Amino acid sequence: MHAEVTEALFALQQTLDELVVRGLQATGPDDVSRLTSIGEEFGRAGATFVAEQVATLVRHVRGAEKGAARALLRTQTVLRVFERVLSIDAAILALADGPSDAAPEAPAVPKPPPIDDKKALVPVLEELARTVEGLVSSGLTTASAATKQKLDASFKEASRLKLLRLATSLRYVGDELARFLSDSEQFSARRLAFFANRTWLISRGLLEAIAESDGPALARLLLTTSPVPVRALRLAVLGAQKRALLDGSAAFEFRMVTLDDQPSVPKGTRLLWSCVFGAKKNVPAEAFLHLPQPQKFLPKLLLDPTEVLVTDAAVTVDEHGYGRLMLGPKSTVKAGRAFGSWDELATWDRPGIVRRLRRHAVSPLDLEVELQAEIVIEAWELGAPAPNPYRPEQLVFPLTAGPLALDVVCSTGPDGRELSEALRGYGKPRAKRPPLYGVMHVEMGRMLLQPLTVFADAGPRHLMISDENIDLASLMKTLDFTS
């Protein structure tokens, strides 16, 4: 039954994504028939609330009613919550030793942030919600450069009003619209539909929270965090994740752990630091790590098996011990002593992950990666890769470690080349497989692992990073910093 529900979930998600791109005004009898069939499948599986929402959408589409766009956006919302509940329950079942007798802890209620000018905010939110509903109704075929300019203006206004979560969603919608208008092969209907729905949810949710003076709802929707300044940190880098796109842009995320206790940042806190580089054609992504940051350090030093010493920075840390490292103009980043106690760091808190999953209050605004957890797998076996049925841009290597089974994901793009080669090597029958470190998240009822590092006797090997030497002289000639 689980497989059938997942297939129905994916089929409905794809159908809604297509309708958002084409627009509800372009729907026909085949679309109605497909939606009806998928809704009936949810009903047979016992997911009656999803089935009822799909039936409501079908009625609106058949009647070409004015509220059809809102009905589709509500269906997206219900489907998103259903997927999150299904996936989190599957992960708890796989990771927990057994059922828990204890009642789940109530999540902490965040403090609502101050809103400077609610009167100025309300018309902006109403206009944004109507814009998304209009986009869903007419589709992208009627969109133009003027539509993109309107979204850009809304993004700037949301940023000015410090609605950063909303601004981020708007930026993704604008980026996907630009890709669609330029007929880019990187356009993703899934991303567009997801972030359009997210923009609509935040806008409508904030309007309701403001009208009802609901402080906790405002806090959840705005999701603001306050950085904590730190004088000095001693860190070890556990893994590095690379994202390289076909246009030549690249981004890196470095996952670190603190080695000392500091005020507000206890020993063992997991921190993430990221850097992004603009598009430069024919430049290997790793080359950017040789370029100095504003703090005058080269990011490549974070790949060395040494301690990393950071001063005058700031961090944000959640209640689970995960956070971000933020560097300012006065920050310094230097290599410290060689680090050799990797075996002490190659561990994971399995019960803690289960507690976190059980405590999580599901929301339609959840991103899969927001519940990422760092894990270390020992005594593992790796199978042959196959296409990910839910993400065509990924390969999946089935991994087993005793009773634990995960899908190891690898991009089919340029950022997956090194990782794919490494995984194929570890999949050979007689390969030695050191402890494997990565980040796990749950999606479509499956546990997905993004592998980052193996901890061999000689130290960590970063699986996504090429070890080819960079010719700095040639690099500097290739890069045109004026473009």
CORNOR-V796650 format. One record per helix or strand of 2 or more residues. SS is the DSSP state (helix for helix, strand for strand). FROM is the first residue (numbers start at 1). LEN is the number of residues. If there is no record, write none. Layout:
SS,FROM,LEN  SS,FROM,LEN
This chain:
helix,2,21  helix,24,3  helix,29,16  helix,48,15  helix,68,28  helix,118,21  helix,140,3  helix,145,16  helix,164,18  helix,189,24  helix,215,8  strand,228,17  strand,250,9  strand,270,8  helix,285,6  helix,299,5  strand,306,12  strand,322,17  helix,342,4  helix,350,10  helix,368,4  strand,373,5  strand,381,8  strand,391,11  strand,404,8  helix,414,13  strand,435,9  strand,446,11  strand,459,4  helix,472,7
